[in-house]
Amino acid sequence: MSLTLTKVPDSQQNIGISQSEAVYQAQPGVADYPAGGYVIPGALATSTTVVGKLDGEFIYAVDVEAQNAASAAYGIACVLPSGSFGATPAPSQTANLIVTLGGANSAPGTPLGLGPLSAAKSTTVGVASNVLTVAIANSLKAGQFIYLSGFTAGGAFNGMICQVATATATGFTANIQTPNITAATADTTGQYQLVQAGTGNLLTTGTVATITNSLATSSLLTMTCANSFVPGQFVIIQGLTNGATANGVIAQILTASSTQFTANWTGTSFSTGADTGTASLLVTAGGAPVTMGAAFGITNSLATASSAGTAGLVTLTALNSLVPGNLVVIQGLTNGAGINGDVLTVLNSASLTAKIFTANYKNAGFTTAADSGTAALLVTGIPTSAPQVSPGTDLSACTWMLDCIMGGL
């Protein structure tokens, strides 16, 4: 779907020899906000993101006349091409309708969390060559990050955060680190949630570094690549061959130079070898790098193992102010060293108190014991550009009335 323009009856009036003014209703479709905004066309122009056109050939101005309640959470700007301005102003045949975030959704330090549960549930789930395939009605876009929960046959995927590789209206795929099941299996209970810093501010990727060599020991990833990453930032790794078991992994930069970076690692070791793949910086709207916020000291750790139909469960003792849906990165554990560097999502469970929190877990279990380490919130950093809503944001509840000044025809 796309933004649909509908002219308001009897709204047009002449305002000059060759200009007219009219009001149009602008109604977005489901999850279709495009990068850079919707391109509104004049009568002789074309657009792949808007259904309908303005009556005039040229566009002189577009302003918001009114909006419904859902739209109040966003800002909106209608921008003409740069050629429309200068010593001799020139009209344009198009205008970009750009939707921006409200202040609270893009402020640095905003914790990452989860959007609403998907309305649909899965029908099948399976894994082949570390690619997860889920059959489920959805409006997802490639590149978005989602949190999986509620699966039965694919219970090991519960609590997993993955990046959508491909998506259609009936299913999606994603690279994952742990297969567990290897064939399409009936599963009618699985759901997903978008990972976000607030409505319209989805987790996505920014700067990409091309990996030329990969190495993993039992606790450390080393990736050779020209990069500008900074310790503490987060990246997702994709497309490796030598280090294929790291594909789909979210890793926090431990050390970085202009030629390589390291990160904590809890997966299978692999030998050093030439490779091709990418490490992409995790960002929110405006290119804000994801970083660490408040950290909570852990004093005890415990984990049950995952299996083909069951997600493992981590229980961590820490004085905290976490809420269900918060994302945290675990560092510095001794008893629970197997989860150092992992990004976990806080569960809504009976044990969520000021002293204990739980999260699903994908690896082997470990027994309860005193521990020391931290759980740090994942939060938004400082935007590097104007924070538009993320591509694919669902704005279908929003409606705007646009006052348009046009000329020609």
C-alpha positions in Angstrom: 0.0 0.0 0.0 1.0 3.6 -0.3 -0.1 7.1 0.8 -3.5 7.8 -0.8 -4.4 11.4 -1.8 -8.1 12.2 -1.9 -9.3 15.7 -2.9 -11.8 17.2 -0.5 -15.0 18.2 -2.5 -15.6 21.9 -3.1 -12.2 22.8 -1.5 -10.6 24.3 -4.6 -10.3 28.1 -5.2 -8.4 30.3 -7.6 -5.8 32.5 -5.9 -4.1 34.1 -8.9 -4.1 34.2 -12.7 -2.5 30.7 -12.9 -2.6 29.3 -9.4 -5.2 27.5 -7.3 -5.5 26.2 -3.8 -7.2 22.9 -2.7 -7.3 20.6 0.3 -6.4 16.9 0.0 -6.7 14.1 2.6 -3.5 12.1 2.9 -4.0 8.6 4.3 -0.9 6.3 4.7 -1.2 2.6 4.1 0.0 -0.2 6.5 3.7 -0.1 7.3 4.7 1.6 4.1 6.6 4.8 5.1 9.5 5.0 2.5 13.0 6.2 3.2 13.0 10.0 2.5 9.2 10.4 2.8 6.3 10.1 0.4 6.7 11.7 -3.0 3.5 13.7 -3.8 3.2 14.2 -7.5 1.6 17.0 -9.6 -0.7 16.1 -12.5 2.1 15.3 -14.9 4.6 13.7 -12.5 4.7 10.1 -11.2 5.3 8.5 -7.8 5.9 5.0 -6.6 4.9 5.9 -3.0 1.6 7.9 -3.5 -1.8 6.9 -5.0 -3.4 9.9 -6.6 -2.1 13.3 -7.8 -2.6 17.0 -7.2 -4.7 18.7 -9.9 -1.9 21.2 -10.9 1.2 20.6 -12.9 3.4 22.5 -10.6 3.5 22.6 -6.8 4.3 25.9 -4.9 3.5 24.9 -1.4 2.0 22.1 0.8 0.9 22.8 4.4 -0.9 20.7 7.0 -4.4 22.1 7.5 -5.6 19.5 10.1 -4.8 16.1 11.5 -6.5 13.3 13.5 -5.4 12.3 17.0 -3.0 9.5 15.9 -1.1 12.0 13.9 -0.4 14.2 16.9 2.4 11.9 17.9 4.4 12.9 14.9 5.8 16.0 13.1 5.3 16.5 9.5 7.1 18.6 6.8 6.5 19.0 3.1 9.7 19.7 1.3 10.2 21.0 -2.2 13.3 20.0 -4.2 16.3 22.4 -3.8 15.8 23.7 -7.3 12.6 25.4 -6.2 14.7 28.0 -4.4 17.3 30.5 -5.4 17.5 33.9 -7.1 14.7 32.9 -9.4 12.2 30.6 -7.6 11.0 27.7 -9.7 8.0 25.5 -9.1 8.3 21.8 -8.8 6.3 18.9 -10.0 6.7 16.9 -6.8 7.0 17.5 -3.0 8.2 15.2 -0.3 5.9 14.6 2.7 8.3 13.8 5.5 7.1 12.4 8.9 9.3 13.0 11.9 9.3 11.6 15.4 8.0 13.3 18.5 10.7 14.4 21.0 10.2 11.7 23.5 10.7 8.9 20.9 14.0 10.1 19.7 15.7 11.6 22.8 19.2 10.2 23.5 19.1 7.7 26.3 15.7 6.3 25.4 15.7 2.6 26.3 15.1 0.1 23.5 12.0 -2.0 24.0 9.3 -3.9 22.1 6.3 -2.9 20.0 2.9 -4.6 20.2 2.5 -8.3 19.6 1.7 -9.3 16.1 -2.0 -9.9 15.5 -1.3 -13.1 13.5 0.3 -16.2 14.8 2.7 -18.6 13.0 1.6 -21.7 11.0 5.0 -23.3 10.5 8.6 -22.7 11.6 11.8 -24.2 10.3 15.6 -23.7 9.8 17.9 -24.6 6.9 21.6 -23.6 6.9 21.0 -21.3 9.8 18.2 -19.4 8.0 14.9 -19.2 10.0 11.7 -19.3 8.0 8.4 -18.5 9.7 5.0 -18.7 7.9 2.9 -15.9 9.4 0.8 -13.0 8.1 2.8 -9.8 8.5 3.7 -6.4 7.2 7.4 -6.6 8.0 10.2 -5.1 5.9 13.7 -6.5 5.3 16.1 -4.9 7.7 13.7 -4.6 10.6 14.6 -6.2 14.0 12.0 -8.4 15.7 11.6 -10.3 19.0 10.2 -13.8 18.8 7.9 -15.4 21.5 5.2 -17.9 22.0 6.5 -20.7 19.7 5.8 -24.3 20.7 7.6 -26.7 18.3 10.1 -23.8 17.7 10.3 -23.0 21.4 14.0 -22.6 21.3 13.5 -19.4 19.3 11.5 -17.7 22.1 13.4 -14.7 23.3 15.5 -14.4 20.2 16.1 -11.0 18.5 16.8 -11.3 14.8 16.9 -9.1 11.7 14.4 -9.8 8.9 16.3 -10.8 5.8 13.2 -11.2 3.5 9.5 -10.7 4.0 6.3 -11.3 2.1 2.7 -10.9 3.3 2.7 -14.5 4.4 6.1 -15.1 6.0 9.6 -13.9 6.7 13.2 -15.2 6.9 16.1 -14.3 9.2 19.7 -15.4 9.8 20.1 -17.0 13.3 22.9 -18.5 15.2 21.3 -21.6 16.7 19.2 -23.9 14.4 17.8 -26.5 16.9 15.1 -27.6 14.4 15.9 -28.3 10.7 12.6 -28.8 8.9 9.4 -26.9 8.5 7.3 -27.9 11.5 3.7 -27.0 12.3 3.7 -24.3 15.0 0.5 -22.2 15.4 1.5 -20.2 18.5 4.5 -18.0 17.5 4.3 -14.3 17.4 6.8 -11.4 16.9 7.3 -7.8 18.1 9.3 -5.0 16.5 12.3 -3.8 18.4 12.0 -0.1 18.9 12.9 2.9 21.0 9.3 4.2 20.8 6.5 4.3 18.3 7.9 5.0 14.8 11.5 4.8 16.0 12.5 1.2 15.0 15.9 -0.4 15.5 17.7 -0.6 12.2 21.2 -0.5 10.7 23.6 2.3 9.7 27.3 2.3 8.8 28.4 -1.0 7.2 31.9 -2.4 7.4 33.0 -5.1 5.0 34.7 -8.1 6.7 37.7 -9.7 5.0 38.8 -12.1 7.7 37.1 -13.8 10.7 38.2 -15.6 13.8 36.4 -16.9 17.0 37.8 -18.4 20.1 35.6 -19.7 22.9 35.0 -16.2 24.2 36.1 -13.6 21.6 35.2 -12.6 18.0 37.9 -10.9 15.9 36.7 -9.4 12.7 39.2 -7.8 10.2 37.6 -4.9 8.4 38.1 -1.2 7.7 35.7 0.5 10.2 35.0 3.5 12.3 33.3 1.7 15.2 33.7 2.7 18.8 33.9 0.4 21.8 30.5 0.1 23.4 28.6 0.3 20.1 26.6 -2.7 18.8 26.7 -4.3 15.3 25.0 -7.2 13.6 27.1 -9.6 11.6 25.8 -11.1 8.3 27.0 -12.9 5.2 30.1 -14.7 6.6 31.4 -18.0 5.1 34.4 -18.9 7.2 32.5 -17.6 10.3 29.0 -18.6 9.2 27.9 -19.5 12.7 28.2 -15.8 13.6 25.7 -14.7 11.0 22.8 -12.9 12.6 24.6 -12.3 15.8 24.3 -8.9 17.6 27.7 -8.2 19.1 29.0 -5.3 21.3 32.3 -3.8 20.2 34.9 -4.6 22.8 38.0 -3.1 21.1 38.3 -1.4 17.8 41.0 0.0 15.5 40.8 1.2 11.9 41.4 -2.3 10.6 39.6 -4.7 13.0 37.3 -5.0 16.0 36.7 -7.6 18.7 33.5 -8.6 20.6 32.6 -11.0 23.3 31.4 -14.3 21.9 29.4 -17.3 23.3 29.1 -19.4 20.2 31.2 -22.1 18.5 34.9 -21.4 17.8 36.2 -21.2 14.3 39.7 -20.8 12.9 41.0 -17.6 11.3 40.3 -17.4 7.6 39.6 -15.1 4.7 36.0 -14.2 4.6 33.3 -11.9 3.1 30.5 -10.5 5.1 29.4 -7.3 6.9 29.2 -5.8 10.3 26.4 -3.2 10.4 26.1 -0.6 13.1 22.8 -0.7 15.1 21.1 2.6 15.0 17.7 4.3 15.7 16.1 7.2 13.9 18.4 9.9 12.8 21.4 7.5 12.6 21.7 7.5 16.4 24.1 4.6 17.4 22.7 2.2 20.0 24.8 2.3 23.2 24.7 1.4 26.9 22.7 3.2 29.5 22.2 2.4 33.2 24.0 -0.7 34.4 22.9 -3.0 37.3 25.3 -5.1 39.3 24.6 -8.9 39.2 25.2 -11.0 42.3 23.8 -14.4 41.3 23.2 -16.2 38.0 21.4 -19.3 36.9 20.3 -20.7 33.5 18.4 -23.7 32.2 19.3 -25.0 28.8 17.4 -24.6 25.6 16.2 -27.5 23.4 14.4 -28.0 20.1 11.0 -27.2 21.7 12.0 -25.2 24.8 13.7 -21.9 25.3 16.3 -21.7 28.1 15.7 -19.3 30.9 18.3 -17.1 32.6 17.6 -15.8 36.1 19.8 -13.0 37.3 19.9 -11.4 40.7 20.5 -7.6 40.6 19.0 -4.6 42.2 17.3 -3.0 39.2 14.6 -0.8 37.8 14.1 -2.8 34.6 10.7 -3.3 33.0 9.5 -6.2 30.7 10.7 -5.6 27.2 13.9 -3.8 28.1 17.0 -5.0 26.3 20.2 -5.5 28.3 23.7 -6.6 27.5 25.4 -8.9 30.0 29.1 -8.4 30.8 31.7 -9.7 33.3 30.0 -12.8 34.7 32.1 -15.7 36.1 29.6 -18.4 36.9 27.5 -17.3 34.0 30.4 -16.6 31.6 28.5 -18.3 28.8 26.2 -15.3 28.4 28.8 -12.5 28.5 28.2 -10.2 25.5 24.6 -11.6 25.0 21.8 -9.2 24.4 18.8 -10.4 26.5 15.2 -9.1 26.6 13.6 -8.8 30.1 10.6 -11.1 30.5 7.3 -10.3 32.2 7.3 -13.1 34.8 6.4 -13.6 38.4 10.1 -13.3 39.3 10.4 -9.8 38.0 11.1 -7.9 41.2 13.5 -5.2 42.3 16.0 -7.9 42.9 15.6 -10.6 40.2 14.8 -10.5 36.4 14.6 -13.3 33.8 15.2 -13.6 30.1 15.0 -16.4 27.6 18.3 -17.9 26.6 19.6 -20.0 23.6 22.6 -22.0 24.9 23.6 -24.5 27.6 22.5 -24.1 31.2 24.5 -23.5 34.3 23.8 -24.0 38.0 23.0 -21.2 40.4 25.9 -19.6 42.1 27.1 -16.2 43.4 28.4 -14.0 40.6 29.6 -10.6 39.7 29.0 -8.7 36.5 26.6 -6.2 35.0 23.4 -6.0 33.0 23.3 -2.7 31.1 20.3 -1.2 29.3 20.5 -0.7 25.5 19.6 2.9 24.8 19.6 5.4 21.9 22.6 7.6 21.2 22.9 11.0 19.7 21.2 11.4 16.2 23.4 12.5 13.4 20.5 13.8 11.2 16.9 14.8 11.5 15.0 11.8 13.1 12.4 10.8 10.5 10.3 7.8 11.4 11.9 4.5 10.3 11.1 3.1 6.9 8.3 0.7 7.2 6.7 2.4 10.1 2.9 1.8 10.3 1.2 5.2 10.0 -2.1 3.8 8.8 -3.9 5.2 11.8 -2.8 8.7 10.9 -4.7 11.1 8.6 -3.6 14.6 7.5 -5.5 17.3 5.6 -3.0 19.1 3.3 -3.5 22.6 1.9 -1.9 22.6 -1.5 -1.0 25.6 -3.8 -0.7 24.5 -7.4 -0.2 26.0 -10.8 -0.6 25.0 -14.5 -3.2 23.0 -16.3 
